[in-house]
Amino acid sequence: MNARLSILVIALGVASLALAPSLTSNQLANATGARTGWCNQQPKDEGWVSGCVDGWYDHDHCKKYDPSGTSKEHPNWPYSKGYKVGWDRGHCK
């Protein structure tokens, strides 16, 4: 009986290790899809959407707030405005 229990525990451990990467990548795909999908559904131009996705991603990955996009960006340009909205929706974990 003890040998069967040991084999079962080992089998469960191997199975959980085998499934862990697929579960993690699925969660990342869902997070990316939510971020991109929500930003794309907003009635805004391409620059705003790009900023929204980037801001949300940066906040989710605990990066610093950087709405410039490029050094030529002005705070009132669509990318910067979208970045702020995306940043506000993201959460540093």
Contacts in CASP RR format, 6 or more apart in sequence:
PFRMAT RR
TARGET T0000
AUTHOR 0000-0000-0000
METHOD contacts of the structure
MODEL  1
MNARLSILVIALGVASLALAPSLTSNQLANATGARTGWCNQQPKDEGWVS
GCVDGWYDHDHCKKYDPSGTSKEHPNWPYSKGYKVGWDRGHCK
31 60 0 8 1.000
35 53 0 8 1.000
35 56 0 8 1.000
35 57 0 8 1.000
35 60 0 8 1.000
35 86 0 8 1.000
35 89 0 8 1.000
35 90 0 8 1.000
36 53 0 8 1.000
38 52 0 8 1.000
38 89 0 8 1.000
39 49 0 8 1.000
39 51 0 8 1.000
39 52 0 8 1.000
39 53 0 8 1.000
39 56 0 8 1.000
39 82 0 8 1.000
39 86 0 8 1.000
40 49 0 8 1.000
42 48 0 8 1.000
42 49 0 8 1.000
42 52 0 8 1.000
42 85 0 8 1.000
44 52 0 8 1.000
44 78 0 8 1.000
44 82 0 8 1.000
45 78 0 8 1.000
47 78 0 8 1.000
47 79 0 8 1.000
47 82 0 8 1.000
48 78 0 8 1.000
48 79 0 8 1.000
48 81 0 8 1.000
48 82 0 8 1.000
49 82 0 8 1.000
50 79 0 8 1.000
51 67 0 8 1.000
51 69 0 8 1.000
51 78 0 8 1.000
51 79 0 8 1.000
51 80 0 8 1.000
51 82 0 8 1.000
51 83 0 8 1.000
51 86 0 8 1.000
52 82 0 8 1.000
52 83 0 8 1.000
52 85 0 8 1.000
52 86 0 8 1.000
52 89 0 8 1.000
53 86 0 8 1.000
54 69 0 8 1.000
54 79 0 8 1.000
54 83 0 8 1.000
54 86 0 8 1.000
55 67 0 8 1.000
55 82 0 8 1.000
55 83 0 8 1.000
55 84 0 8 1.000
55 86 0 8 1.000
55 87 0 8 1.000
55 90 0 8 1.000
56 86 0 8 1.000
56 87 0 8 1.000
56 89 0 8 1.000
56 90 0 8 1.000
58 64 0 8 1.000
58 65 0 8 1.000
58 66 0 8 1.000
58 83 0 8 1.000
58 87 0 8 1.000
59 65 0 8 1.000
59 86 0 8 1.000
59 87 0 8 1.000
59 88 0 8 1.000
59 89 0 8 1.000
59 90 0 8 1.000
59 91 0 8 1.000
59 92 0 8 1.000
60 90 0 8 1.000
60 91 0 8 1.000
60 92 0 8 1.000
60 93 0 8 1.000
61 92 0 8 1.000
62 92 0 8 1.000
62 93 0 8 1.000
65 87 0 8 1.000
66 83 0 8 1.000
67 73 0 8 1.000
67 75 0 8 1.000
67 79 0 8 1.000
67 80 0 8 1.000
67 82 0 8 1.000
67 83 0 8 1.000
67 84 0 8 1.000
67 87 0 8 1.000
68 80 0 8 1.000
69 79 0 8 1.000
69 80 0 8 1.000
69 83 0 8 1.000
73 79 0 8 1.000
73 80 0 8 1.000
74 80 0 8 1.000
END
